[in-house]
Amino acid sequence: MRVDFAGGAAEWRRKHGGGRGQGVARACGLKGGATPRVLDATAGLGRDAFVLAALGCEVDLIERSPLAAALLEDGLARAALDAEVAAIAARMRLYRGGAAELLANWPGARPEVIYLDPMFPDTRRKSALSKKEMQAFQAVVGADLDADALLAPARALALERVAVKRPRHAPLLAGLTPAYSLEGDSVRFDVYLPG
Ligand SMILES: C[S@@+](CC[C@H](N)C(=O)[O-])C[C@H]1O[C@@H](n2cnc3c(N)ncnc32)[C@H](O)[C@@H]1O
């Protein structure tokens, strides 16, 4: 298993995936032509972050799983050597560690948007990963049962919005009603205002 930003699904999505019309882009407020600074606080394998960076956003990524962070770091290093995606990878910076602590003591400029996609223990969720890859990833990373704790520090730090990706029928993060939701076939994006 490895992160490949230059080829495979990432390349297909970059070239044919629907650009700013994609759910993650709309949820992060890119539709009107804006390219906000985004902090992806649950980076995983960086697929969503790469979509946003490919659309022009500066994206900081936080990942606490040493394995996922190592896969990401390796993927970013290879992308930096690829003529087609090097400029995109240069817009992505990885921070290793727990997001709750990092959000509460964020070292850089406040991001306009914070994006959260914690692992949800729902095997029905469709994924770009194969079933085998997904099972391996979930076995290592676990089910992010502490995800509710991310919403308040994210809303305190974000300047414009917090976008939360959930399986379509999953309960609200921290039980909090969002300002609005964007519904996809299998996922939902809940958008919260700062506060
Ligand atoms: C579902 S995956 C994210 C997938 C990602 N959106 C993508 O496109 O590849 C969730 C990831 O968030 C990470 N994560 C969850 N809670 C975290 C936290 N509090 N701090 C840092 N990383 C966290 C997990 O380790 C896991 O890798």
PDBQT file of the ligand as one rigid body, heavy atoms in Angstrom, charges set to zero:
ROOT
HETATM    1  C1  LIG A 201     -10.862   8.633   7.243  1.00  0.00    +0.000 C 
HETATM    2  S1  LIG A 201      -9.167   9.028   7.386  1.00  0.00    +0.000 S 
HETATM    3  C2  LIG A 201      -9.042  10.511   6.441  1.00  0.00    +0.000 C 
HETATM    4  C3  LIG A 201      -9.003  10.273   4.971  1.00  0.00    +0.000 C 
HETATM    5  C4  LIG A 201      -8.608  11.513   4.207  1.00  0.00    +0.000 C 
HETATM    6  N1  LIG A 201      -9.659  12.522   4.216  1.00  0.00    +0.000 N 
HETATM    7  C5  LIG A 201      -8.225  11.187   2.798  1.00  0.00    +0.000 C 
HETATM    8  O1  LIG A 201      -8.782  11.797   1.877  1.00  0.00    +0.000 OA
HETATM    9  O2  LIG A 201      -7.333  10.338   2.595  1.00  0.00    +0.000 OA
HETATM   10  C6  LIG A 201      -9.007   9.686   9.012  1.00  0.00    +0.000 C 
HETATM   11  C7  LIG A 201      -7.590   9.956   9.422  1.00  0.00    +0.000 C 
HETATM   12  O3  LIG A 201      -7.591  10.936  10.436  1.00  0.00    +0.000 OA
HETATM   13  C8  LIG A 201      -6.613  10.630  11.386  1.00  0.00    +0.000 C 
HETATM   14  N2  LIG A 201      -7.046  11.237  12.650  1.00  0.00    +0.000 N 
HETATM   15  C9  LIG A 201      -8.204  11.020  13.296  1.00  0.00    +0.000 A 
HETATM   16  N3  LIG A 201      -8.287  11.737  14.422  1.00  0.00    +0.000 NA
HETATM   17  C10 LIG A 201      -7.132  12.447  14.482  1.00  0.00    +0.000 A 
HETATM   18  C11 LIG A 201      -6.611  13.376  15.419  1.00  0.00    +0.000 A 
HETATM   19  N4  LIG A 201      -7.297  13.726  16.529  1.00  0.00    +0.000 N 
HETATM   20  N5  LIG A 201      -5.408  13.901  15.196  1.00  0.00    +0.000 NA
HETATM   21  C12 LIG A 201      -4.701  13.571  14.072  1.00  0.00    +0.000 A 
HETATM   22  N6  LIG A 201      -5.133  12.690  13.160  1.00  0.00    +0.000 NA
HETATM   23  C13 LIG A 201      -6.335  12.130  13.346  1.00  0.00    +0.000 A 
HETATM   24  C14 LIG A 201      -6.611   9.110  11.431  1.00  0.00    +0.000 C 
HETATM   25  O4  LIG A 201      -5.367   8.629  11.944  1.00  0.00    +0.000 OA
HETATM   26  C15 LIG A 201      -6.846   8.748   9.978  1.00  0.00    +0.000 C 
HETATM   27  O5  LIG A 201      -5.640   8.590   9.299  1.00  0.00    +0.000 OA
ENDROOT
TORSDOF 0
